[in-house]
Amino acid sequence: RRVRELGYEVAQSNAAFIFDREDTPFIRELSSRYERAFVNWRRAATQGFGGARLKLGDYYYYGQGTEEDPNEAAEQYQLASDAETNAQALFNLGYMHEVGIGRQQDMHLAKRYYDLAALSSVDAHLPTLLANTRLQAKITFESLYKFFNEVTVSQIIDFIIGTFFHSAEYIAGIVTSTVSFLTTLDNLLTEDWDIYAMTILAVILGIVVAVRGNPQRQAAAERLAAAERQAQLERQQQQQPQQPPVIGEREPADGQAAPPAN
């Protein structure tokens, strides 16, 4: 207690933690324990302890030890997240933006705070995943509800009719353009247009055959060159003279040693 009154942040946080829990009968029976915990959390928070800011936000949010004040709770959560990038504080801010308590309801900001909480701590991945799933379902439901409430039957019928006429107009434009192109092409061509068409097709066919025939001719030429090289090598081997055996030397019989050299 003396250390706490001297202003030591650790002592103040420990005292607030003891008053906040119900570990002993004395604390459980103490009627002012939340007020005392709130005072010590506030003293520790003024010295820069982000965890104390988080607890102050909880106390303001639930009205423990002080009057319930969601706006002040959101402010304390914001200070806690700025001081130590507290994942729990970020998650709480996301929830407050989602439901519109203490902060203006904004689904996009809620998702942003949930994502920041997930990045701040590995332990927050699963809670933020569930929160984002709930948030996405809520956004989808609200969008559908708004659509069916604002759109009338006459507007749906007008949309269908407008889409039909727009599609018909688009298809009619394509048909008109095609007919105009064919008419212009027929006017430009002479009576011998079939001869020109056959000539163009023959040229295209010749190009295709030439392109496809080049690899085959090249492969045949390579095989012919390889055969010529093999035949030339065999002729060279046949033209080489054989060396006559040396007189006076004979090959030793099997099992006999060669005679020693002089």
Summary of the structure (lengths in Angstrom):
residues: 262
radius of gyration: 47.1
end to end distance: 118.9
largest distance: 131.7
contacts: 637
relative contact order: 0.04
helix: 77%
strand: 0%
